[in-house]
């Protein structure tokens, strides 16, 4: 049975299955329950390695990051998960009361700029980009800034995930709000008029590669996967502000197998796993001793935005209420 078939695939009508995983403690027994927003291709790449290296099993629940947070909150009185794996750091901070601080080995190798809260561990640095179909739009004619994306000529030509279901879309929203200052919501609303909404950030580069839209806002690694696969696609790092924000891995407080959860975090943060993330998957490692994905610019060469946390905009629910108003819902 494939790992893809053994992964939970949603809240409603979820397919619940067990998959054999591993951790960094061969003596550990029982299963580790992991809630993740990682797309299936990343899960399929990493979990066989995890299985090979340790004797732990894991039950993997694959959901959108917003649904991961909702599920963890709903289960607060009786947690079913041991680990939350790869949702945005800002969302984990909102869940901090449900998390148990844990420091994995070699934490001194984590880049300090990505450490935000002791309730969770930075796992990768997520870079947000504009993916462009170069068969439909020459890269020299593509938007270069967030402001450019508001041009009415891009109506129905920009794919984006929904902020109420995608942590990456929420990060893109807060990037615009951070850059825009007092006019942030107006600037976002102007850009959103040009959006075609997808079910997930992972679907955005598929829309672009298939020509359903000319361009799309997505994660750098999502776009790199299609570029490496030969799609007519190029990547733009927006010059008025590129976000490079940490997603995280965290131990759930009072989960059923805390030692197994710690073993999973140790494995996820190890140098070998982080090198796989960078070189095979295209994610930016948070470790100082791991190089970035091949062919990508150094973060120091980009105009990086220190994206404000959700709390500075009133919290997640307040932001989503304003987001729905901004997109006309």
C-alpha positions in Angstrom: 0.0 0.0 0.0 1.4 3.4 -0.9 2.0 6.1 1.6 -0.3 8.3 -0.4 -3.1 5.8 0.2 -2.2 5.6 3.8 -2.5 9.3 4.5 -5.5 11.1 6.0 -7.0 13.3 3.2 -9.4 15.8 4.8 -11.7 16.5 7.7 -15.0 15.5 6.0 -15.0 12.0 4.7 -11.3 11.6 5.7 -9.5 8.4 4.7 -7.9 7.3 8.0 -5.1 4.9 7.7 -1.9 3.8 9.4 1.5 4.0 7.8 4.7 2.6 9.0 7.1 5.4 9.9 10.1 5.9 12.1 11.8 8.3 14.5 15.3 8.7 15.9 14.8 6.3 18.8 14.8 2.6 17.7 13.7 1.6 21.2 10.5 3.6 20.9 7.3 1.6 20.6 3.8 2.3 19.6 2.6 4.8 17.0 3.2 8.5 16.6 0.2 10.5 15.4 1.3 13.3 13.1 -1.0 16.1 11.8 0.6 17.7 8.7 -0.1 20.3 6.0 2.7 18.9 3.9 1.6 18.0 0.4 1.5 14.3 -0.6 4.6 14.4 -2.7 6.7 15.6 0.3 5.1 13.1 2.6 5.8 10.3 0.1 9.5 11.4 -0.2 10.2 11.8 3.5 8.3 9.1 5.3 10.0 6.1 3.7 13.3 7.6 4.9 11.8 8.0 8.4 10.6 4.4 8.3 13.9 3.1 7.3 15.9 4.9 10.0 13.8 4.0 13.0 11.2 1.4 14.2 8.4 3.8 15.1 5.1 3.7 13.3 3.0 6.8 12.6 -0.6 7.7 11.8 -0.5 10.6 9.4 -3.4 13.0 9.2 -2.9 15.2 6.1 -5.1 18.4 6.1 -4.8 22.0 5.1 -3.0 24.0 7.7 -6.1 25.8 8.8 -7.9 22.5 9.4 -4.9 21.2 11.3 -5.2 24.1 13.7 -9.0 23.6 14.0 -8.7 19.9 14.7 -6.0 20.4 17.3 -8.2 23.0 19.0 -11.3 20.7 18.9 -9.3 18.0 20.5 -7.7 20.2 23.2 -9.3 18.3 26.1 -8.2 14.9 24.8 -5.4 15.3 22.3 -5.2 12.6 19.6 -2.0 13.9 17.9 1.6 13.8 19.2 3.1 16.2 16.6 2.0 19.0 14.3 4.3 19.0 11.3 4.7 21.9 8.8 2.1 24.5 9.4 3.1 28.2 9.6 4.8 29.5 12.7 2.2 32.2 13.2 -0.5 29.5 13.4 1.6 27.5 15.8 2.0 30.5 18.0 -1.7 30.9 18.1 -1.9 27.3 19.3 0.9 27.7 21.9 -1.4 26.8 24.8 -1.8 23.4 23.2 1.9 22.8 22.6 4.7 21.4 24.8 8.0 23.2 24.4 10.8 20.9 23.3 14.3 21.6 22.2 15.8 19.0 19.7 19.5 18.2 19.5 21.8 20.6 17.6 19.3 23.5 18.1 22.3 25.8 18.1 22.5 25.2 14.3 19.0 26.8 13.7 19.3 30.2 12.2 18.2 32.6 15.0 16.1 34.8 12.6 13.6 32.0 12.3 13.1 31.4 16.1 9.9 33.0 17.2 8.3 31.2 20.1 9.6 28.4 22.4 6.4 26.4 22.0 7.5 25.2 18.5 10.6 24.5 16.5 11.4 26.2 13.1 11.4 23.4 10.6 11.9 25.1 7.2 12.1 28.6 5.9 9.2 29.0 3.5 9.8 31.5 0.6 6.7 32.9 -1.2 7.0 33.6 -4.9 5.1 34.4 -8.1 5.1 31.5 -10.5 4.7 32.6 -14.2 3.7 30.5 -17.3 6.2 31.7 -19.8 4.3 30.3 -22.7 1.5 32.8 -21.9 3.5 35.6 -20.5 7.2 36.4 -21.2 9.0 36.6 -17.9 10.2 40.2 -18.7 6.6 41.3 -18.9 5.5 39.6 -15.6 4.7 41.6 -12.5 7.7 42.4 -10.4 6.0 43.8 -7.3 2.9 43.3 -5.2 1.7 46.6 -6.5 2.0 45.4 -10.0 -0.4 42.5 -9.2 -3.2 44.9 -8.7 -3.2 46.0 -12.3 -6.7 45.3 -13.7 -5.1 43.7 -16.8 -4.4 40.7 -14.7 -8.1 40.0 -14.0 -8.6 36.2 -13.6 -5.0 35.6 -14.4 -3.5 35.1 -10.9 -4.1 31.9 -9.0 -4.1 32.0 -5.2 -5.1 29.6 -2.4 -7.8 30.8 0.0 -6.6 32.3 3.3 -9.2 30.4 5.2 -7.8 27.0 4.2 -4.1 27.6 3.4 -1.4 28.8 5.8 0.7 30.0 2.9 -2.1 32.1 1.5 -2.5 33.6 5.0 1.2 34.4 5.0 0.9 36.1 1.6 -2.0 38.1 3.0 -0.1 39.2 6.0 2.9 40.0 3.8 0.7 42.5 1.9 -0.7 43.9 5.1 2.8 44.4 6.5 4.1 46.1 3.3 1.0 48.2 2.9 0.8 49.6 6.4 -2.3 51.6 6.9 -3.4 50.9 3.3 -2.7 47.2 3.6 -6.2 46.0 3.4 -7.0 48.3 0.4 -3.9 47.0 -1.4 -4.8 43.4 -0.8 -8.4 43.9 -1.9 -7.1 45.5 -5.2 -4.9 42.5 -5.8 -7.6 40.0 -4.8 -9.9 41.3 -7.6 -7.5 39.5 -10.0 -7.5 36.2 -8.1 -8.7 32.8 -9.2 -9.0 30.8 -6.0 -7.7 27.3 -5.7 -8.3 24.6 -3.1 -4.7 24.7 -1.9 -1.3 26.4 -2.4 -0.1 23.2 -3.9 -2.7 23.5 -6.6 -1.5 26.9 -7.7 1.5 25.9 -9.8 -0.6 23.2 -11.5 -3.0 25.9 -12.6 -0.1 27.9 -13.9 1.6 24.9 -15.6 -1.6 23.9 -17.2 -2.3 27.4 -18.5 -5.5 27.8 -16.4 -4.0 31.0 -15.1 -1.0 33.0 -16.3 0.6 33.2 -12.9 0.1 32.3 -9.3 1.2 33.0 -5.8 2.7 29.9 -4.1 5.6 28.5 -2.2 9.0 28.5 -3.8 9.4 24.7 -3.5 6.0 24.1 -5.1 7.0 26.1 -8.1 10.5 24.5 -8.3 8.9 21.1 -8.5 7.2 22.1 -11.8 10.2 24.0 -13.1 12.4 20.9 -12.6 9.7 18.8 -14.2 10.0 20.8 -17.4 6.9 23.0 -17.1 7.0 26.3 -19.0 7.4 28.2 -15.7 9.7 30.8 -14.2 9.8 32.2 -10.7 9.6 35.9 -9.6 10.7 37.0 -6.1 8.7 40.2 -5.7 11.1 43.1 -5.4 9.0 45.2 -3.0 9.0 42.4 -0.4 9.6 38.6 -0.4 8.5 36.7 2.6 10.7 34.0 4.0 8.9 32.8 7.1 9.3 29.7 9.2 6.9 26.9 9.3 7.3 24.7 12.3 7.1 21.3 13.9 5.7 21.0 17.5 5.0 18.6 20.2 1.3 18.5 21.2 0.8 18.8 25.0 -0.5 15.6 26.6 -0.4 13.7 23.3 -0.6 9.9 23.6 3.1 9.2 22.7 5.2 12.2 23.7 8.5 10.3 23.5 7.7 9.2 20.0 6.7 12.7 19.1 10.1 14.0 20.4 11.8 11.3 18.3 10.0 12.5 15.2 11.0 16.1 15.8 14.6 15.0 16.3 14.5 13.3 13.0 12.9 16.2 11.2 15.5 18.6 12.4 18.5 16.4 11.8 21.1 17.6 9.2 20.4 14.7 6.9 16.7 15.3 6.8 17.2 19.0 6.3 19.6 18.4 3.4 17.0 16.2 1.8 14.4 18.9 2.2 16.7 21.4 0.5 18.2 19.4 -2.3 15.4 17.0 -3.2 12.3 18.9 -2.3 13.4 22.5 -2.7 12.6 23.8 0.7 15.0 26.2 2.5 16.5 24.6 5.5 16.6 26.6 8.8 19.9 25.1 9.7 23.0 27.2 9.3 25.0 24.3 8.1 22.7 23.3 5.2 22.8 25.1 1.8 19.8 26.3 -0.1 18.1 24.5 -3.1 20.2 24.4 -6.2 19.6 27.4 -8.6 17.9 29.6 -6.1 19.1 33.1 -5.0 20.6 33.6 -1.6 18.1 35.0 0.9 20.5 37.8 1.5 20.1 38.9 -2.1 16.3 39.3 -1.8 14.2 42.1 -0.3 12.9 40.2 2.7 9.9 41.3 4.7 9.7 40.7 8.4 6.1 39.7 8.3 4.1 40.9 11.3 2.4 38.1 13.4 -1.4 37.6 13.2 -1.7 39.0 16.7 -0.8 42.4 15.4 -3.7 42.3 13.0 -6.2 41.2 15.7 -5.6 37.4 15.5 -6.5 34.8 13.0 -10.3 35.0 13.2 -10.4 38.8 12.9 -8.0 38.6 9.9 -10.2 36.0 8.2 -13.3 38.1 8.8 -11.7 41.1 7.1 -10.3 38.8 4.4 -13.8 37.6 3.5 -14.9 41.2 3.3 -11.9 42.1 1.1 -12.7 39.3 -1.4 -16.4 40.1 -1.5 -17.8 37.3 0.6 
